């Protein structure tokens, strides 16, 4: 097995570039950091391009590597460099980005979460993980939303990208298509005159839009939803974190409120 | 007004030290970063020790400073240094830590959130903000939980520390005291045999414990709760982020489920 100890190595440079959107789009791959994610990817049959393991982790992890995947031993220094963190576990994989086109006009069932300009990577990842836990069929990232395969998003998703659809899409098109296919589409607003989320009949077939941390969802989208929902604030906080609001709405809309 | 441009200035060194727990405990103060927090502190009548503003923000912000508070003009470089971030707004305040002792045996009403070894500062801050929004009376941070006045916690709380009690406490004592005072105490567990959170009668008088990101709440605490609650997972995610789980529980227990 090739042993790589220099951050100047061409492979290391290529892996480090996967932390940028440009790097991921040029290579059509992204990086998984940590045993849990690598195991989830193996279970999901993801397409592996490489597995990288530090000497310390070698004995434990290497037996599970799928046959035929190029494996590399990397130094601790290289591990920190490609992780962009100071305490990586010491196991990584480079896998293919999902490459599918997805036409919302064929969507006739399931619960779908639409993200309108959610900027914080942790929020995006946590929303995907929560949508998975709430039994959603997919999450659609509109323009202006953090890239689904950025390192901080991948960390927060905790492997949920292997359990449900995680797609880029035009939210305008999605709202129109879901509505045309008789799925209600709910917006979310910090507006006491909007409908209380507790007054919606629970269901497993709908779209739910959550919007930007500071601005909320766009007025254009809000104007074409079936209803816009409000979470009543009891205390003096001005608002909820968008991932918290999304979590409360997703569980209430699917399980009942 | 004194103008400070060097990170070697004694005041700047002292402000920078407030990013550590040791620094905060020695000074009995902590730092607010950004206009929103400073305004919340003014509104709440917090005890100010200093206000620091960059030249760029001076004209807008300075008129609101409470009379008698020492005000300093700081350079952009100093602002970045004390913020520990690259893009601070350019307005800070040093205010007193809350200095109160709080005996849980006097607590006879309200909803109280108990944090058992929550390590991530963003989770702690978001949980406090969400407890505020759900109308909770206070949040008790047990040992092993991130410090409430660490910069990342303060950022995520978004001023909620001025709206409800944020206390350090011995969770064992709190559970005993709340129980003795006839408030039910709910734990939370990733255990399908626990009680579904949807089967709890909504109320405004109870304790709710959420536990460590990886380990959950301690067995000792779980053994003495009124009931331990479970959020049913519909998809393939293994768990929910603790702040999301806390948000779902807090809103469901207070508003109804």
Interface residues (C-beta under 8 A of the other chain):
Chain A: X122 X126 X129 X130 X131 X132 X133 X134 X135 X136 X156 X158 X160 X163 X164 X198 X231 X232 X233 X234 X235 X236 X237 X238 X239 X240 X241 X243 X244 X245 X247 X248 X251 X252 X254 X255 X256 X257
Chain B: X122 X126 X129 X130 X131 X132 X133 X134 X135 X136 X156 X158 X160 X163 X164 X198 X231 X232 X233 X234 X235 X236 X237 X238 X239 X240 X241 X243 X244 X245 X247 X248 X251 X252 X254 X255 X256 X257
